[in-house]
């Protein structure tokens, strides 16, 4: 048996290539849209991908199961559990195998059994793997978003992301019972989770790439709670707001992700096209570093730095049905290709063009003014807020805010600023604060692009606020 973990840092997402070296067959579990990486990895090991499967209908990235199956000529195996609302709607049309609890399939000498482990989602499967030449007992399990290193999958996404009202408590109770059943598995069982630290699919994911059931039984908080009601309260408490694009991912992954057929770098556009695009209301994202954007940018553009969280931030603030245009830093090789790939991983395929970073200088040279975002340190922000000369707004998530926030600051998460502009304090400049300064920088650019000019970014964020010993309140 050959096992290869494929990890995407920017999605904090793991997929797995499992191959039988005796027969040359392989399966990929939980692939993302980058089909080429799996085809190349399989070829390098002398394997051919015959099956593709996934543990559940994902919310945080666009599934590559359909993409890879088409590219490899492989059979899809998809869960048939979960009830009518969470069946894969494209499965029958594309001749996928629908697997229920206990479904067994083979990859050469490797036996894989699907075990229904609902809670994170109603249809969720865990895959037990047995290397039959070595033993008749399973060696490990691909747990997807069921069990992580140090955490378990959050059961609230169906309600908070997919907007299925009244489901999160019931899902939490279902998860509790799935965990109780699973703890009866052999403690030596290796666990290979679908996400690592940084994923929004849990609240305290560890960074270890794999673990064992025995270790999780003694180290994972979820296995330390034997009372169902206590578990429900604990698993639902403090879950971060899911990014807005999660709802779109659930729908697309259920109904059938569009085929991508490879990543394509967007065309380079002439600087003369920028002004007409902005006048037409097009979404133009400046991907340069936050501090560079703050010093000078084309008015009307959104400042979202090309970082590990780029796709999460963009997916939280832009519409999925609009063309996107990018401005990239000339000093960052491959920035356009990387940005387009990151966006395609969450289904934002409509990157219609890219402008080189020199468009900023050309804009200024033509006599048109550049926009700036004032940066303010926490001490000045606190002083001016206390005197009533500016309004401090905390743009972090609600759970972060409840755990501690600047005294007197209301909470409007950055992704909601445009839609809740009427709720923002009036007649005073706004000072936006987040944890470190990244989300508040995005929020400032959103408000300025919407015509609100008196907006500043609090540099260093709440981290620096606490270090400075400034007043903190807790909900």
Buried (B, 14 or more C-beta within 10 A) or exposed (E): BBBBEBEBEBBBBBBBBBBBBEBBBBBBBBBBBBBEBBBEBBEEBEBBBBBBBBBBBBBBBBBBBBBBBBBBEBBBBBBBBBEEEBBBEBBEEBEBBBBEBEBEBBBBBBBBBBBBBBBBBBBBBBBBBBBBEEEEEBBBBBBBBBBBBBBBBBBBBBBBBBEBEEBBBBBBBBBBBBBEEBEEBEEEBBBBBBBBBBBBBBBBBBEBEBBBBBBBBEBBBBBEBEEEEEBBEBBBEBBBBBBBBBBBBBBBBBEBBEEBEEBEBBEEBEBEBBBEBBEEEBBBBBBBBBBBBBBBBBBBBBBBBBBEBBBBBBBBBBEBEEEBBBBBBEEBEEBBBBBBBBBBBBBBBBBBBBBBBEBBEBBEEEEEEEBEBEBBBBEBBBEBBBEEEBBBBBBBBBBBBBBBBBBEBEBBBBBBBBEEBEEBBEEBBBBBBBBBBBBBBBBBBBBBBEEBEBBBBBBBBBEBBEEEEBEBEEE
